[in-house]
């Protein structure tokens, strides 16, 4: 029997995406809540899990996985029966990997620069080009909809649906009709709603 996943999660953080994914997968796991407000992520016990002091992180047996796209890839492949990851011989596998990696390699750096009102680095050194490059590439893919891989809902939609939900709330990404419709298709799923409700409870507990 495969060992259970231990999931290190902080309410109202980017690890909410992994929380939603675990709900979509419908698997049992052990939850370890990290209190960011108290600085638990900077203490030695958690630094032993992730020296960067970030969430999410998961432990599976002897394997420790950090970085959100890597966590998503690992979990979706670990539970293939859920159907949230195209198999290695599926034509959708390449686009699936592309959009998982694009999130961390292009979207997040662009969002950070945008939130800090910084210009991107020169084209020869920028990891993403320009903000318009990032947004237009995403918009072109969403136009093919209803999901990033077309008709099939996958773990990559859990990642992007949650990310776009938060970034549009903070007005970092424009809420075009196409983006709004995509977000709504993702975040209204029962598993996503369950995760959001539980996360709100955890946040309230930590604030008390």
Number of C-alpha atoms within 10 A of each C-alpha: 3 7 10 13 19 17 24 23 26 25 23 14 14 18 21 22 26 27 26 25 26 22 17 21 20 12 12 11 14 12 13 13 16 20 16 18 10 10 10 16 21 15 12 12 11 18 14 10 19 21 14 13 18 23 26 25 23 27 18 17 11 7 8 14 20 19 16 23 24 14 20 25 18 15 22 22 17 14 14 13 10 15 15 23 26 20 14 10 8 10 10 16 14 13 14 22 15 12 22 20 17 16 20 15 14 19 20 15 17 27 17 13 14 15 14 9 9 11 11 18 13 10 10 7 9 13 15 19 16 17 19 11 13 18 14 12 11 17 16 11 15 18 14 12 16 17 21 24 19 14 10 15 16 21 28 26 24 23 23 21 23 20 20 19 19 16 15 16 12 11 10 15 19 14 16 11 9 13 20 15 14 22 23 13 14 22 20 11 13 13 19 22 15 16 21 19 11 13 20 12 13 17 15 11 10 15 9 5
